Amino acid sequence: MSARFEPIVFRPLPRPLKPFPQETEASFLNRLAAANAMPVRRLQQPSLWLTSRLDPTDQLSVLSGQPRTSIQHAIPRWEKQAWNLPQGPFAATIRWACRRCVARRTGNPDQGVMVWMSKHHDQVCVPHRLWIGRAVESPATQFDLADLPEIVAAQQRHYRLLRRHGPHVLNPCYAQCSLFWHVLMQHGYRISDRSRRLVRLQPRPARSVRPWDPKRYAAVYPEIVTTMALYASPHWRRLATSTNEEDFQAFHAEFTRQLPNESPLRTTAKPWFIQQLRTIAHTIQEAAGQSASGNTAAARTVAHTKRVGLDAPRSLHSRT
């Protein structure tokens, strides 16, 4: 009896290509197609009538000329989920990779690479001192931070906090503290260091800078991380959520000591400010508690899958 016919649908392309760490599947296919001067659809469906039994990882491995393990480690399999929903414990979302990292790895400074990056925790490429995080719309809008080492230091401190407290605490910390500072400045809270940074990043008058400009986010990032450090600490969070007025006053005093306001708040903003200090602490405490419970359940599931010989799902590895 003759062997079953297995058509070879996918073949190695003339120009092999290595995937970028945490690159999206779509980005890698686009780069692979461009390197071999063919449309992406041709890579995805080489034949109109023959089908392949290879899974997507094996298909990419054959086309790119890279080992299967390299594809598995470099390209997270989140493409089938909603693209705009953060994935995994580090709330990964799709962003542009640092253009200097791309130039170093690919040799092409003009090549754009889309990667999975933490929505909350990856704001600065520390080795290249480049803002790559919030509000960056293209590689060209990533900007240099060499003259503002405190922003780079804030990212390094952010990573230390993440290692110490974990994403179940730092995810809500960043989300709450980032929003808090952008609203707080609208209520008249003034810190000259933030204004100085914005002037150095954007010499034009501050009013001409768009509200969603990444430079605005970068300028206040050190203050956001300082606030995160306070709320991530169980000691200070306990004081902030305490019903004892003396405990809360101690937290309030520490906040204003580390982040002194150089201009009196508007009269109507003062009670709002006090209320927000409490609300943020309660929100973070509640979110951290829920995530910790979920992580415990997930750990039990992973342990069970290992016992029965199944592969546990791979989560994003944070760049810390």
C-alpha positions in Angstrom: 0.0 0.0 0.0 1.4 3.4 -1.0 2.0 6.1 1.6 -0.5 8.8 1.9 0.2 11.9 -0.3 1.3 14.9 1.8 1.7 18.0 -0.3 4.5 20.4 0.6 2.7 23.7 0.7 5.1 25.8 2.7 8.7 26.0 1.6 11.7 28.1 3.0 11.8 31.6 1.5 15.0 32.7 -0.3 15.7 35.3 2.4 15.4 34.0 6.0 14.5 36.4 8.7 14.8 36.3 12.5 11.8 37.4 14.6 12.2 40.4 17.0 11.6 39.5 20.7 7.9 39.7 21.5 7.0 40.6 17.9 3.5 40.3 16.7 2.7 37.6 14.1 1.4 40.2 11.7 4.5 42.4 12.0 6.8 39.4 11.4 4.8 38.3 8.4 4.9 41.8 6.9 8.7 42.0 7.4 9.2 38.5 6.0 7.0 39.4 2.9 8.9 42.7 2.4 12.3 41.0 2.6 11.2 38.5 -0.1 9.3 41.0 -2.3 6.0 39.2 -2.2 2.5 40.0 -0.8 1.7 38.8 2.7 -1.4 36.9 1.5 1.0 34.7 -0.6 2.8 33.7 2.6 -0.4 32.9 4.5 -1.9 30.9 1.6 0.7 29.7 -0.9 -1.8 27.5 -2.7 -5.4 28.0 -3.6 -6.3 24.4 -3.5 -3.8 22.6 -1.4 -3.9 22.8 2.4 -1.2 22.2 4.9 -1.4 20.3 8.2 1.3 22.4 9.8 0.3 24.6 12.7 0.9 28.4 12.5 4.2 28.1 14.4 5.6 25.4 12.1 4.5 27.5 9.1 6.4 30.5 10.3 9.4 28.3 11.1 9.5 26.8 7.6 9.0 30.2 5.8 11.5 32.1 7.9 14.1 29.4 8.1 14.2 29.7 11.9 13.9 26.9 14.5 10.4 26.3 15.9 11.7 27.1 19.4 12.9 30.5 18.2 9.4 31.3 16.8 7.7 30.0 20.0 9.9 32.2 22.3 9.8 35.3 20.2 6.2 35.5 19.0 3.4 35.3 21.7 0.3 33.5 20.4 -2.3 36.3 21.3 -3.2 37.2 17.7 -6.6 35.4 17.8 -7.8 37.5 20.7 -9.1 41.0 20.5 -6.1 43.1 19.5 -7.0 46.1 21.7 -7.4 44.2 25.0 -4.4 43.9 27.2 -3.2 40.3 27.4 -1.5 38.3 30.2 -0.5 39.3 33.8 1.5 42.3 32.5 -1.3 43.8 30.5 0.5 43.4 27.2 -0.7 45.5 24.3 0.7 46.1 20.8 3.2 49.0 20.4 6.1 50.1 18.3 9.4 48.6 19.3 12.3 50.9 20.2 13.6 52.1 16.8 17.2 52.0 18.1 16.7 48.4 19.2 15.3 47.6 15.8 18.2 49.2 14.0 20.7 47.3 16.2 19.1 43.9 15.6 18.1 44.2 12.0 20.6 46.7 10.6 17.7 48.8 9.1 17.0 52.0 11.0 13.9 52.7 9.0 12.1 49.4 9.6 9.1 49.5 11.9 8.4 46.5 14.2 5.3 46.0 16.2 5.7 44.1 19.5 3.8 43.0 22.5 4.7 45.4 25.3 3.3 46.0 28.8 0.7 48.7 28.7 1.6 49.8 32.2 5.2 49.1 32.8 7.2 49.6 29.5 7.5 53.4 29.0 11.2 53.9 28.4 13.9 51.9 26.5 16.5 52.1 29.3 19.6 51.1 27.2 18.8 53.7 24.5 17.1 56.3 26.7 14.1 56.6 24.4 10.5 57.2 25.3 8.6 54.3 23.6 5.5 54.1 25.8 2.2 55.9 26.2 0.9 58.0 23.3 3.7 57.1 20.9 2.0 56.7 17.5 5.0 55.7 15.3 8.7 55.0 15.6 9.4 58.6 14.5 7.5 60.0 17.5 9.7 58.2 20.0 12.0 60.8 21.5 15.3 61.0 23.2 15.7 61.3 27.0 19.4 61.7 27.3 19.1 65.2 28.8 16.5 64.0 31.3 18.1 61.2 33.2 15.4 61.4 36.0 12.8 60.0 33.5 15.1 57.0 32.7 15.7 56.5 36.4 11.9 56.5 37.0 11.6 53.6 34.6 14.3 51.7 36.4 12.6 52.4 39.7 9.3 51.3 38.1 10.8 47.9 37.2 12.2 47.5 40.7 8.7 48.1 42.1 7.3 45.6 39.7 9.8 42.9 40.8 9.2 43.6 44.4 5.3 43.9 44.5 4.3 42.0 41.3 1.9 43.0 38.5 -1.2 42.3 40.7 -0.3 45.4 42.7 1.6 47.5 40.1 -1.0 47.2 37.3 -3.7 49.1 39.3 -1.1 51.4 40.8 0.0 52.7 37.4 -3.6 52.9 36.1 -4.8 54.9 39.1 -1.7 57.1 39.6 -1.3 58.0 36.0 -5.0 59.2 35.7 -4.7 60.9 39.1 -1.7 63.1 38.1 -3.2 64.2 34.8 -6.4 65.3 36.6 -4.5 66.7 39.5 -2.6 69.1 37.3 -5.9 70.3 35.8 -6.9 71.2 39.4 -3.9 73.5 39.9 -1.3 71.2 41.5 2.1 72.5 40.3 5.5 71.0 40.4 8.3 73.0 38.8 10.4 69.9 37.9 7.5 68.7 35.6 7.3 72.1 33.9 11.0 72.2 33.4 11.0 68.8 31.8 8.2 69.8 29.4 10.1 72.9 28.4 13.2 70.8 27.6 11.2 68.2 25.7 9.2 70.8 23.8 10.6 74.3 23.6 7.3 75.7 22.2 4.9 77.3 24.7 3.2 74.6 26.8 -0.3 75.6 25.5 0.8 74.6 21.9 1.6 71.0 23.0 -1.3 68.7 22.3 -3.1 67.3 25.4 -2.3 63.7 24.2 1.3 64.5 23.2 3.6 61.8 24.6 5.9 64.5 25.9 3.2 65.5 28.4 3.1 61.9 29.7 6.9 61.7 29.9 7.2 65.0 31.8 5.1 63.8 34.7 6.3 60.2 34.6 8.7 60.6 37.6 5.9 61.9 39.8 3.7 59.0 38.7 6.3 56.5 39.7 6.9 58.2 43.1 3.2 58.1 43.8 3.1 54.4 42.7 5.9 53.6 45.2 3.7 55.1 48.0 0.6 53.2 47.1 2.5 49.9 46.4 3.9 49.9 49.9 1.6 47.9 52.2 2.5 50.3 55.1 1.5 53.5 53.3 -1.5 51.9 51.7 -2.8 50.8 55.1 -2.5 54.3 56.4 -4.3 55.7 53.4 -7.2 53.3 53.8 -7.3 53.7 57.6 -10.5 55.1 59.3 -8.1 56.6 61.9 -7.7 60.3 60.9 -4.1 60.4 62.4 -3.1 57.5 60.1 -4.5 59.2 57.0 -2.9 62.5 58.0 0.5 60.7 58.2 0.0 59.4 54.6 -1.1 62.9 53.4 2.0 64.4 55.0 4.3 61.9 53.3 2.6 62.5 50.0 3.1 66.3 50.2 6.7 65.8 51.5 7.7 63.7 48.5 5.6 65.7 46.0 5.3 69.2 47.4 2.7 71.5 45.7 4.2 74.8 44.7 0.9 76.5 44.1 -2.2 76.4 46.4 -5.0 74.2 45.1 -8.2 75.8 44.1 -10.8 75.9 46.9 -13.1 73.4 45.3 -10.2 71.1 44.5 -9.0 70.6 48.2 -11.8 68.2 49.3 -11.5 66.4 46.0 -7.8 65.9 46.5 -8.2 64.5 50.0 -11.0 62.2 48.8 -8.9 61.0 45.8 -6.0 60.0 48.1 -8.3 57.7 50.0 -10.2 56.4 46.9 -7.1 55.5 45.0 -5.8 53.5 48.0 -9.0 51.6 48.3 -9.2 50.9 44.6 -5.6 49.6 44.5 -6.2 47.5 47.6 -9.4 45.9 46.2 -7.8 45.3 42.7 -4.7 43.8 44.3 -6.8 41.5 46.4 -8.9 40.2 43.5 -5.8 39.7 41.3 -4.0 37.8 44.1 -7.0 35.5 44.4 -7.1 35.0 40.6 -3.3 34.3 40.5 -3.7 31.7 43.2 -6.4 29.9 41.2 -4.2 30.2 38.0 -1.2 28.7 39.9 -3.4 25.7 40.9 -4.5 25.2 37.3 -0.9 25.3 36.0 0.2 22.9 38.7 -2.6 20.6 37.7 -1.7 20.7 34.0 1.9 19.9 34.8 0.8 16.9 36.8 -1.4 15.5 34.0 1.4 16.2 31.4 -0.1 19.2 29.6 1.7 22.4 28.6 0.8 25.4 30.7 0.1 28.6 28.8 3.1 30.9 28.4 2.8 34.4 29.7 4.6 37.5 28.7 8.1 37.9 30.2 8.5 41.4 31.5 11.6 43.3 30.3 12.9 44.0 33.8 
